[in-house]
Amino acid sequence: MSYPQLLTPEEKLADAEKLLSLPRIVVICGSTRFMAEMTEADLRGTTAGKIRPVR
């Protein structure tokens, strides 16, 4: 008798994300002292298509 292969936690998470169609969440956080740098990182990520603005 053979048993099904158990999934790793990473595989379980990937399967759940596919089933739920969850969007990738990107959080840019840091001190307000670096607001200009965080804004620039947001702009780079958005123009690269890695971050979609929240509507």
Predicted model as a PDB file, atoms N, CA, C, CB and O in Angstrom, pLDDT in the B-factor column:
MODEL        1                                                                  
ATOM      1  N   MET A   1       0.842  -1.174   0.000  1.00 67.00           N  
ATOM      2  CA  MET A   1       0.000   0.000   0.000  1.00 67.00           C  
ATOM      3  C   MET A   1       0.887   1.238   0.000  1.00 67.00           C  
ATOM      4  CB  MET A   1      -0.958  -0.002   1.215  1.00 67.00           C  
ATOM      5  O   MET A   1       1.798   1.349   0.820  1.00 67.00           O  
ATOM      6  N   SER A   2       0.628   2.169  -0.913  1.00 76.00           N  
ATOM      7  CA  SER A   2       1.418   3.393  -0.953  1.00 76.00           C  
ATOM      8  C   SER A   2       0.589   4.550  -0.394  1.00 76.00           C  
ATOM      9  CB  SER A   2       1.889   3.702  -2.402  1.00 76.00           C  
ATOM     10  O   SER A   2      -0.637   4.580  -0.508  1.00 76.00           O  
ATOM     11  N   TYR A   3       1.285   5.475   0.198  1.00 78.00           N  
ATOM     12  CA  TYR A   3       0.636   6.641   0.788  1.00 78.00           C  
ATOM     13  C   TYR A   3       0.945   7.864  -0.065  1.00 78.00           C  
ATOM     14  CB  TYR A   3       1.099   6.859   2.256  1.00 78.00           C  
ATOM     15  O   TYR A   3       2.002   7.934  -0.692  1.00 78.00           O  
ATOM     16  N   PRO A   4       0.030   8.824  -0.091  1.00 82.00           N  
ATOM     17  CA  PRO A   4       0.295  10.034  -0.882  1.00 82.00           C  
ATOM     18  C   PRO A   4       1.458  10.822  -0.279  1.00 82.00           C  
ATOM     19  CB  PRO A   4      -0.970  10.925  -0.960  1.00 82.00           C  
ATOM     20  O   PRO A   4       1.672  10.814   0.933  1.00 82.00           O  
ATOM     21  N   GLN A   5       2.190  11.490  -1.140  1.00 85.00           N  
ATOM     22  CA  GLN A   5       3.316  12.315  -0.706  1.00 85.00           C  
ATOM     23  C   GLN A   5       2.784  13.527   0.058  1.00 85.00           C  
ATOM     24  CB  GLN A   5       4.182  12.764  -1.924  1.00 85.00           C  
ATOM     25  O   GLN A   5       1.883  14.220  -0.416  1.00 85.00           O  
ATOM     26  N   LEU A   6       3.339  13.775   1.230  1.00 90.00           N  
ATOM     27  CA  LEU A   6       2.918  14.931   2.021  1.00 90.00           C  
ATOM     28  C   LEU A   6       3.551  16.201   1.454  1.00 90.00           C  
ATOM     29  CB  LEU A   6       3.304  14.749   3.514  1.00 90.00           C  
ATOM     30  O   LEU A   6       4.695  16.192   0.998  1.00 90.00           O  
ATOM     31  N   LEU A   7       2.788  17.288   1.492  1.00 90.00           N  
ATOM     32  CA  LEU A   7       3.277  18.568   0.986  1.00 90.00           C  
ATOM     33  C   LEU A   7       4.052  19.307   2.065  1.00 90.00           C  
ATOM     34  CB  LEU A   7       2.114  19.432   0.483  1.00 90.00           C  
ATOM     35  O   LEU A   7       3.755  19.198   3.254  1.00 90.00           O  
ATOM     36  N   THR A   8       5.048  20.058   1.627  1.00 93.00           N  
ATOM     37  CA  THR A   8       5.778  20.912   2.559  1.00 93.00           C  
ATOM     38  C   THR A   8       4.900  22.130   2.877  1.00 93.00           C  
ATOM     39  CB  THR A   8       7.172  21.351   1.962  1.00 93.00           C  
ATOM     40  O   THR A   8       3.960  22.420   2.136  1.00 93.00           O  
ATOM     41  N   PRO A   9       5.196  22.835   3.958  1.00 92.00           N  
ATOM     42  CA  PRO A   9       4.417  24.048   4.254  1.00 92.00           C  
ATOM     43  C   PRO A   9       4.434  25.050   3.099  1.00 92.00           C  
ATOM     44  CB  PRO A   9       4.954  24.717   5.512  1.00 92.00           C  
ATOM     45  O   PRO A   9       3.427  25.703   2.825  1.00 92.00           O  
ATOM     46  N   GLU A  10       5.578  25.169   2.423  1.00 92.00           N  
ATOM     47  CA  GLU A  10       5.675  26.093   1.293  1.00 92.00           C  
ATOM     48  C   GLU A  10       4.759  25.675   0.159  1.00 92.00           C  
ATOM     49  CB  GLU A  10       7.112  26.177   0.795  1.00 92.00           C  
ATOM     50  O   GLU A  10       4.128  26.517  -0.480  1.00 92.00           O  
ATOM     51  N   GLU A  11       4.683  24.371  -0.094  1.00 92.00           N  
ATOM     52  CA  GLU A  11       3.803  23.856  -1.152  1.00 92.00           C  
ATOM     53  C   GLU A  11       2.337  24.058  -0.777  1.00 92.00           C  
ATOM     54  CB  GLU A  11       4.084  22.357  -1.412  1.00 92.00           C  
ATOM     55  O   GLU A  11       1.515  24.397  -1.629  1.00 92.00           O  
ATOM     56  N   LYS A  12       2.015  23.851   0.489  1.00 92.00           N  
ATOM     57  CA  LYS A  12       0.637  24.069   0.958  1.00 92.00           C  
ATOM     58  C   LYS A  12       0.241  25.536   0.768  1.00 92.00           C  
ATOM     59  CB  LYS A  12       0.494  23.659   2.455  1.00 92.00           C  
ATOM     60  O   LYS A  12      -0.864  25.835   0.317  1.00 92.00           O  
ATOM     61  N   LEU A  13       1.151  26.441   1.116  1.00 88.00           N  
ATOM     62  CA  LEU A  13       0.877  27.871   0.973  1.00 88.00           C  
ATOM     63  C   LEU A  13       0.694  28.239  -0.492  1.00 88.00           C  
ATOM     64  CB  LEU A  13       2.011  28.704   1.590  1.00 88.00           C  
ATOM     65  O   LEU A  13      -0.218  28.993  -0.831  1.00 88.00           O  
ATOM     66  N   ALA A  14       1.547  27.718  -1.362  1.00 87.00           N  
ATOM     67  CA  ALA A  14       1.440  28.008  -2.794  1.00 87.00           C  
ATOM     68  C   ALA A  14       0.113  27.498  -3.342  1.00 87.00           C  
ATOM     69  CB  ALA A  14       2.615  27.376  -3.568  1.00 87.00           C  
ATOM     70  O   ALA A  14      -0.531  28.183  -4.138  1.00 87.00           O  
ATOM     71  N   ASP A  15      -0.300  26.311  -2.929  1.00 89.00           N  
ATOM     72  CA  ASP A  15      -1.591  25.762  -3.373  1.00 89.00           C  
ATOM     73  C   ASP A  15      -2.748  26.624  -2.887  1.00 89.00           C  
ATOM     74  CB  ASP A  15      -1.767  24.318  -2.869  1.00 89.00           C  
ATOM     75  O   ASP A  15      -3.683  26.898  -3.640  1.00 89.00           O  
ATOM     76  N   ALA A  16      -2.687  27.053  -1.623  1.00 87.00           N  
ATOM     77  CA  ALA A  16      -3.756  27.890  -1.068  1.00 87.00           C  
ATOM     78  C   ALA A  16      -3.841  29.221  -1.806  1.00 87.00           C  
ATOM     79  CB  ALA A  16      -3.526  28.133   0.435  1.00 87.00           C  
ATOM     80  O   ALA A  16      -4.938  29.702  -2.091  1.00 87.00           O  
ATOM     81  N   GLU A  17      -2.688  29.822  -2.118  1.00 81.00           N  
ATOM     82  CA  GLU A  17      -2.687  31.099  -2.829  1.00 81.00           C  
ATOM     83  C   GLU A  17      -3.307  30.943  -4.216  1.00 81.00           C  
ATOM     84  CB  GLU A  17      -1.254  31.651  -2.945  1.00 81.00           C  
ATOM     85  O   GLU A  17      -4.040  31.820  -4.672  1.00 81.00           O  
ATOM     86  N   LYS A  18      -3.014  29.830  -4.885  1.00 86.00           N  
ATOM     87  CA  LYS A  18      -3.604  29.588  -6.202  1.00 86.00           C  
ATOM     88  C   LYS A  18      -5.113  29.425  -6.096  1.00 86.00           C  
ATOM     89  CB  LYS A  18      -2.984  28.345  -6.850  1.00 86.00           C  
ATOM     90  O   LYS A  18      -5.859  29.991  -6.895  1.00 86.00           O  
ATOM     91  N   LEU A  19      -5.565  28.651  -5.113  1.00 89.00           N  
ATOM     92  CA  LEU A  19      -6.991  28.399  -4.948  1.00 89.00           C  
ATOM     93  C   LEU A  19      -7.754  29.666  -4.580  1.00 89.00           C  
ATOM     94  CB  LEU A  19      -7.213  27.338  -3.890  1.00 89.00           C  
ATOM     95  O   LEU A  19      -8.871  29.878  -5.051  1.00 89.00           O  
ATOM     96  N   LEU A  20      -7.164  30.496  -3.750  1.00 87.00           N  
ATOM     97  CA  LEU A  20      -7.852  31.699  -3.269  1.00 87.00           C  
ATOM     98  C   LEU A  20      -7.620  32.907  -4.166  1.00 87.00           C  
ATOM     99  CB  LEU A  20      -7.400  32.023  -1.865  1.00 87.00           C  
ATOM    100  O   LEU A  20      -8.267  33.940  -3.988  1.00 87.00           O  
ATOM    101  N   SER A  21      -6.722  32.796  -5.111  1.00 78.00           N  
ATOM    102  CA  SER A  21      -6.360  33.911  -5.995  1.00 78.00           C  
ATOM    103  C   SER A  21      -5.976  35.150  -5.186  1.00 78.00           C  
ATOM    104  CB  SER A  21      -7.524  34.243  -6.946  1.00 78.00           C  
ATOM    105  O   SER A  21      -6.437  36.256  -5.470  1.00 78.00           O  
ATOM    106  N   LEU A  22      -5.136  34.953  -4.188  1.00 69.00           N  
ATOM    107  CA  LEU A  22      -4.713  36.059  -3.340  1.00 69.00           C  
ATOM    108  C   LEU A  22      -3.698  36.925  -4.063  1.00 69.00           C  
ATOM    109  CB  LEU A  22      -4.127  35.540  -2.027  1.00 69.00           C  
ATOM    110  O   LEU A  22      -2.784  36.407  -4.705  1.00 69.00           O  
ATOM    111  N   PRO A  23      -3.850  38.236  -3.966  1.00 69.00           N  
ATOM    112  CA  PRO A  23      -2.849  39.114  -4.587  1.00 69.00           C  
ATOM    113  C   PRO A  23      -1.583  39.130  -3.736  1.00 69.00           C  
ATOM    114  CB  PRO A  23      -3.407  40.559  -4.761  1.00 69.00           C  
ATOM    115  O   PRO A  23      -1.632  38.887  -2.530  1.00 69.00           O  
ATOM    116  N   ARG A  24      -0.466  39.415  -4.365  1.00 72.00           N  
ATOM    117  CA  ARG A  24       0.774  39.582  -3.620  1.00 72.00           C  
ATOM    118  C   ARG A  24       0.675  40.892  -2.861  1.00 72.00           C  
ATOM    119  CB  ARG A  24       2.027  39.560  -4.563  1.00 72.00           C  
ATOM    120  O   ARG A  24       0.268  41.915  -3.412  1.00 72.00           O  
ATOM    121  N   ILE A  25       1.044  40.852  -1.614  1.00 76.00           N  
ATOM    122  CA  ILE A  25       1.004  42.053  -0.791  1.00 76.00           C  
ATOM    123  C   ILE A  25       2.433  42.524  -0.570  1.00 76.00           C  
ATOM    124  CB  ILE A  25       0.281  41.790   0.568  1.00 76.00           C  
ATOM    125  O   ILE A  25       3.290  41.768  -0.114  1.00 76.00           O  
ATOM    126  N   VAL A  26       2.669  43.770  -0.896  1.00 81.00           N  
ATOM    127  CA  VAL A  26       3.989  44.368  -0.718  1.00 81.00           C  
ATOM    128  C   VAL A  26       3.846  45.487   0.296  1.00 81.00           C  
ATOM    129  CB  VAL A  26       4.578  44.898  -2.076  1.00 81.00           C  
ATOM    130  O   VAL A  26       2.997  46.366   0.148  1.00 81.00           O  
ATOM    131  N   VAL A  27       4.672  45.453   1.315  1.00 86.00           N  
ATOM    132  CA  VAL A  27       4.650  46.491   2.338  1.00 86.00           C  
ATOM    133  C   VAL A  27       6.004  47.182   2.347  1.00 86.00           C  
ATOM    134  CB  VAL A  27       4.311  45.901   3.743  1.00 86.00           C  
ATOM    135  O   VAL A  27       7.046  46.541   2.492  1.00 86.00           O  
ATOM    136  N   ILE A  28       5.971  48.475   2.192  1.00 89.00           N  
ATOM    137  CA  ILE A  28       7.189  49.271   2.287  1.00 89.00           C  
ATOM    138  C   ILE A  28       7.087  50.019   3.604  1.00 89.00           C  
ATOM    139  CB  ILE A  28       7.366  50.259   1.051  1.00 89.00           C  
ATOM    140  O   ILE A  28       6.234  50.889   3.777  1.00 89.00           O  
ATOM    141  N   CYS A  29       7.966  49.670   4.524  1.00 91.00           N  
ATOM    142  CA  CYS A  29       7.876  50.322   5.830  1.00 91.00           C  
ATOM    143  C   CYS A  29       9.249  50.808   6.265  1.00 91.00           C  
ATOM    144  CB  CYS A  29       7.287  49.363   6.884  1.00 91.00           C  
ATOM    145  O   CYS A  29      10.283  50.279   5.855  1.00 91.00           O  
ATOM    146  N   GLY A  30       9.226  51.807   7.088  1.00 93.00           N  
ATOM    147  CA  GLY A  30      10.459  52.369   7.607  1.00 93.00           C  
ATOM    148  C   GLY A  30      10.173  53.670   8.319  1.00 93.00           C  
ATOM    149  O   GLY A  30       9.023  54.091   8.450  1.00 93.00           O  
ATOM    150  N   SER A  31      11.215  54.285   8.765  1.00 96.00           N  
ATOM    151  CA  SER A  31      11.103  55.552   9.467  1.00 96.00           C  
ATOM    152  C   SER A  31      10.663  56.651   8.499  1.00 96.00           C  
ATOM    153  CB  SER A  31      12.440  55.920  10.135  1.00 96.00           C  
ATOM    154  O   SER A  31      11.035  56.643   7.325  1.00 96.00           O  
ATOM    155  N   THR A  32       9.872  57.591   9.004  1.00 94.00           N  
ATOM    156  CA  THR A  32       9.473  58.721   8.164  1.00 94.00           C  
ATOM    157  C   THR A  32      10.686  59.562   7.776  1.00 94.00           C  
ATOM    158  CB  THR A  32       8.434  59.592   8.891  1.00 94.00           C  
ATOM    159  O   THR A  32      10.613  60.398   6.874  1.00 94.00           O  
ATOM    160  N   ARG A  33      11.771  59.337   8.450  1.00 97.00           N  
ATOM    161  CA  ARG A  33      13.028  60.001   8.094  1.00 97.00           C  
ATOM    162  C   ARG A  33      13.447  59.624   6.666  1.00 97.00           C  
ATOM    163  CB  ARG A  33      14.145  59.624   9.102  1.00 97.00           C  
ATOM    164  O   ARG A  33      14.135  60.389   5.990  1.00 97.00           O  
ATOM    165  N   PHE A  34      13.029  58.452   6.226  1.00 96.00           N  
ATOM    166  CA  PHE A  34      13.394  57.960   4.903  1.00 96.00           C  
ATOM    167  C   PHE A  34      12.192  57.931   3.949  1.00 96.00           C  
ATOM    168  CB  PHE A  34      14.001  56.567   5.018  1.00 96.00           C  
ATOM    169  O   PHE A  34      12.114  57.072   3.070  1.00 96.00           O  
ATOM    170  N   MET A  35      11.267  58.863   4.126  1.00 96.00           N  
ATOM    171  CA  MET A  35      10.055  58.891   3.307  1.00 96.00           C  
ATOM    172  C   MET A  35      10.385  59.018   1.820  1.00 96.00           C  
ATOM    173  CB  MET A  35       9.153  60.046   3.741  1.00 96.00           C  
ATOM    174  O   MET A  35       9.748  58.363   0.995  1.00 96.00           O  
ATOM    175  N   ALA A  36      11.359  59.841   1.468  1.00 96.00           N  
ATOM    176  CA  ALA A  36      11.716  60.011   0.057  1.00 96.00           C  
ATOM    177  C   ALA A  36      12.203  58.694  -0.539  1.00 96.00           C  
ATOM    178  CB  ALA A  36      12.797  61.095  -0.100  1.00 96.00           C  
ATOM    179  O   ALA A  36      11.850  58.352  -1.668  1.00 96.00           O  
ATOM    180  N   GLU A  37      13.012  57.956   0.219  1.00 95.00           N  
ATOM    181  CA  GLU A  37      13.511  56.669  -0.264  1.00 95.00           C  
ATOM    182  C   GLU A  37      12.389  55.642  -0.404  1.00 95.00           C  
ATOM    183  CB  GLU A  37      14.587  56.137   0.678  1.00 95.00           C  
ATOM    184  O   GLU A  37      12.374  54.857  -1.352  1.00 95.00           O  
ATOM    185  N   MET A  38      11.449  55.649   0.546  1.00 94.00           N  
ATOM    186  CA  MET A  38      10.325  54.708   0.479  1.00 94.00           C  
ATOM    187  C   MET A  38       9.409  55.044  -0.693  1.00 94.00           C  
ATOM    188  CB  MET A  38       9.526  54.724   1.797  1.00 94.00           C  
ATOM    189  O   MET A  38       8.892  54.148  -1.360  1.00 94.00           O  
ATOM    190  N   THR A  39       9.209  56.339  -0.940  1.00 93.00           N  
ATOM    191  CA  THR A  39       8.398  56.759  -2.084  1.00 93.00           C  
ATOM    192  C   THR A  39       9.056  56.321  -3.384  1.00 93.00           C  
ATOM    193  CB  THR A  39       8.190  58.287  -2.076  1.00 93.00           C  
ATOM    194  O   THR A  39       8.382  55.856  -4.303  1.00 93.00           O  
ATOM    195  N   GLU A  40      10.374  56.471  -3.457  1.00 94.00           N  
ATOM    196  CA  GLU A  40      11.120  56.043  -4.647  1.00 94.00           C  
ATOM    197  C   GLU A  40      11.011  54.533  -4.842  1.00 94.00           C  
ATOM    198  CB  GLU A  40      12.600  56.455  -4.534  1.00 94.00           C  
ATOM    199  O   GLU A  40      10.841  54.067  -5.969  1.00 94.00           O  
ATOM    200  N   ALA A  41      11.107  53.765  -3.759  1.00 92.00           N  
ATOM    201  CA  ALA A  41      10.976  52.303  -3.851  1.00 92.00           C  
ATOM    202  C   ALA A  41       9.579  51.928  -4.332  1.00 92.00           C  
ATOM    203  CB  ALA A  41      11.267  51.637  -2.483  1.00 92.00           C  
ATOM    204  O   ALA A  41       9.424  51.008  -5.134  1.00 92.00           O  
ATOM    205  N   ASP A  42       8.564  52.635  -3.846  1.00 90.00           N  
ATOM    206  CA  ASP A  42       7.186  52.400  -4.288  1.00 90.00           C  
ATOM    207  C   ASP A  42       7.047  52.680  -5.782  1.00 90.00           C  
ATOM    208  CB  ASP A  42       6.201  53.278  -3.488  1.00 90.00           C  
ATOM    209  O   ASP A  42       6.443  51.894  -6.512  1.00 90.00           O  
ATOM    210  N   LEU A  43       7.602  53.788  -6.228  1.00 91.00           N  
ATOM    211  CA  LEU A  43       7.537  54.152  -7.645  1.00 91.00           C  
ATOM    212  C   LEU A  43       8.246  53.114  -8.517  1.00 91.00           C  
ATOM    213  CB  LEU A  43       8.158  55.538  -7.866  1.00 91.00           C  
ATOM    214  O   LEU A  43       7.720  52.701  -9.551  1.00 91.00           O  
ATOM    215  N   ARG A  44       9.444  52.695  -8.095  1.00 91.00           N  
ATOM    216  CA  ARG A  44      10.183  51.669  -8.864  1.00 91.00           C  
ATOM    217  C   ARG A  44       9.392  50.367  -8.941  1.00 91.00           C  
ATOM    218  CB  ARG A  44      11.568  51.402  -8.227  1.00 91.00           C  
ATOM    219  O   ARG A  44       9.308  49.755 -10.006  1.00 91.00           O  
ATOM    220  N   GLY A  45       8.816  49.945  -7.830  1.00 87.00           N  
ATOM    221  CA  GLY A  45       8.035  48.709  -7.821  1.00 87.00           C  
ATOM    222  C   GLY A  45       6.779  48.800  -8.658  1.00 87.00           C  
ATOM    223  O   GLY A  45       6.396  47.839  -9.326  1.00 87.00           O  
ATOM    224  N   THR A  46       6.135  49.959  -8.624  1.00 86.00           N  
ATOM    225  CA  THR A  46       4.911  50.160  -9.403  1.00 86.00           C  
ATOM    226  C   THR A  46       5.213  50.173 -10.897  1.00 86.00           C  
ATOM    227  CB  THR A  46       4.222  51.469  -8.992  1.00 86.00           C  
ATOM    228  O   THR A  46       4.516  49.521 -11.674  1.00 86.00           O  
ATOM    229  N   THR A  47       6.237  50.904 -11.303  1.00 88.00           N  
ATOM    230  CA  THR A  47       6.556  50.976 -12.730  1.00 88.00           C  
ATOM    231  C   THR A  47       7.083  49.639 -13.256  1.00 88.00           C  
ATOM    232  CB  THR A  47       7.586  52.081 -12.986  1.00 88.00           C  
ATOM    233  O   THR A  47       6.964  49.353 -14.448  1.00 88.00           O  
ATOM    234  N   ALA A  48       7.664  48.820 -12.377  1.00 86.00           N  
ATOM    235  CA  ALA A  48       8.144  47.502 -12.783  1.00 86.00           C  
ATOM    236  C   ALA A  48       7.008  46.475 -12.826  1.00 86.00           C  
ATOM    237  CB  ALA A  48       9.241  47.026 -11.829  1.00 86.00           C  
ATOM    238  O   ALA A  48       7.202  45.342 -13.267  1.00 86.00           O  
ATOM    239  N   GLY A  49       5.815  46.886 -12.362  1.00 80.00           N  
ATOM    240  CA  GLY A  49       4.673  45.982 -12.375  1.00 80.00           C  
ATOM    241  C   GLY A  49       4.638  45.024 -11.196  1.00 80.00           C  
ATOM    242  O   GLY A  49       3.853  44.076 -11.199  1.00 80.00           O  
ATOM    243  N   LYS A  50       5.467  45.250 -10.194  1.00 76.00           N  
ATOM    244  CA  LYS A  50       5.497  44.374  -9.023  1.00 76.00           C  
ATOM    245  C   LYS A  50       4.528  44.826  -7.945  1.00 76.00           C  
ATOM    246  CB  LYS A  50       6.896  44.313  -8.454  1.00 76.00           C  
ATOM    247  O   LYS A  50       4.146  44.042  -7.076  1.00 76.00           O  
ATOM    248  N   ILE A  51       4.131  46.091  -8.003  1.00 76.00           N  
ATOM    249  CA  ILE A  51       3.197  46.651  -7.028  1.00 76.00           C  
ATOM    250  C   ILE A  51       2.058  47.303  -7.807  1.00 76.00           C  
ATOM    251  CB  ILE A  51       3.906  47.688  -6.071  1.00 76.00           C  
ATOM    252  O   ILE A  51       2.283  48.094  -8.722  1.00 76.00           O  
ATOM    253  N   ARG A  52       0.827  46.952  -7.421  1.00 74.00           N  
ATOM    254  CA  ARG A  52      -0.329  47.618  -8.017  1.00 74.00           C  
ATOM    255  C   ARG A  52      -0.933  48.539  -6.973  1.00 74.00           C  
ATOM    256  CB  ARG A  52      -1.384  46.585  -8.533  1.00 74.00           C  
ATOM    257  O   ARG A  52      -1.128  48.133  -5.827  1.00 74.00           O  
ATOM    258  N   PRO A  53      -1.229  49.766  -7.350  1.00 68.00           N  
ATOM    259  CA  PRO A  53      -1.812  50.709  -6.389  1.00 68.00           C  
ATOM    260  C   PRO A  53      -3.151  50.207  -5.864  1.00 68.00           C  
ATOM    261  CB  PRO A  53      -1.988  52.088  -7.034  1.00 68.00           C  
ATOM    262  O   PRO A  53      -3.920  49.573  -6.587  1.00 68.00           O  
ATOM    263  N   VAL A  54      -3.415  50.499  -4.604  1.00 67.00           N  
ATOM    264  CA  VAL A  54      -4.692  50.146  -3.984  1.00 67.00           C  
ATOM    265  C   VAL A  54      -5.727  51.141  -4.461  1.00 67.00           C  
ATOM    266  CB  VAL A  54      -4.597  50.137  -2.420  1.00 67.00           C  
ATOM    267  O   VAL A  54      -5.477  52.346  -4.489  1.00 67.00           O  
ATOM    268  N   ARG A  55      -6.867  50.644  -4.828  1.00 61.00           N  
ATOM    269  CA  ARG A  55      -7.930  51.531  -5.304  1.00 61.00           C  
ATOM    270  C   ARG A  55      -9.030  51.621  -4.303  1.00 61.00           C  
ATOM    271  CB  ARG A  55      -8.482  51.061  -6.629  1.00 61.00           C  
ATOM    272  O   ARG A  55     -10.015  52.325  -4.530  1.00 61.00           O  
TER     273      ARG A  55                                                      
ENDMDL                                                                          
END                                                                             
